[in-house]
Every structure is written in structure tokens, then in C-alpha cells.
Amino acid sequence: MDVLHTNHWMDGDTGEYFYFSATDFGEMLGRGNWDGDTFDVIQSGSQNWSGKVKVWEKSMWNGGPNGRRASGSQPGQWKPSDTIELQACHVAGSVLFICIHTLTYIITYWPYIDALHL
């Protein structure tokens, strides 16, 4: 998901908050109703960072779906065109790590992967 802009409705264009498409976020998350939730993400672009962000849906006050780091937020952390991905990895057993995107790929292409005996 791309950061669309960083112009916060109250604090201005400081880069402390990022704005994004609610549709893109919902598709990435696989659900709606995420207002006020916190997520583990990976940021790429202006800087490489991973950690927790808090996000809000559009309201009369906030100017659109936006978020910021859950702790330690400060100006200059986000820029337009930064990308955000969910850290959606789960541990299955003790050594097998499966990411949701990887799992989707495996399920989609299972007949081909099974033929390779992986």
C-alpha cells in the first residue's frame, strides 16, 4: 500500500502522519472495521522501518484514513510514495514460518507446487 500524502489535518505536512486509501488498506488487511486499531507493518521508501502503527478511518475531523507510529511518532518519519506492508507472518510449528502473501501463493498454485514435491 502506498502513502498518498502526509499533510495532517491539524499539524500540517510534517511527515509524522501518513494518509492512505481505505480500500487498499482493507484489501491488504482482508477485513474492514479497523478504525483505531494497531498493526505491525514494514515501511519502505524514504526509510526502512518496521514496527507498530495506529490507524484511523476517515471522519469529519481527520481528513481521511491516516496513521502514525504507535509509539515514538515524530515529524519526518513518512513521505508520499512510501510503501507499507503488514508483518503478517505466523509461526506454524517450531521452525516453519508462513506469511499470508506466501500462503495465498501456495494455495493458488498448489497443484504446481505439489507436482514438485515441495
C-alpha positions, 0 to 999 in steps of 0.5 A: 500500500502506498502513502498518498500524502502526509499533510495532517489535518491539524499539524500540517505536512510534517511527515509524522502522519501518513494518509492512505486509501481505505480500500487498499488498506482493507484489501491488504488487511482482508477485513474492514472495521479497523478504525483505531486499531494497531498493526505491525507493518514494514515501511519502505521508501524514504526509510526502512522501518518496521514496527507498530502503527495506529490507524484511523478511518476517515471522519469529519475531523481527520481528513481521511484514513491516516496513521502514525507510529504507535509509539515514538511518532515524530515529524519526518518519519513518512513521505508520499510514495512510501510503501507499507506492508503488514508483518503478517507472518505466523509461526506454524510449528517450531521452525516453519514460518508462513506469511499470508502473501506466501500462503495465498501463493501456495494455495493458488498454485498448489497443484504446481507446487505439489507436482514438485514435491515441495 
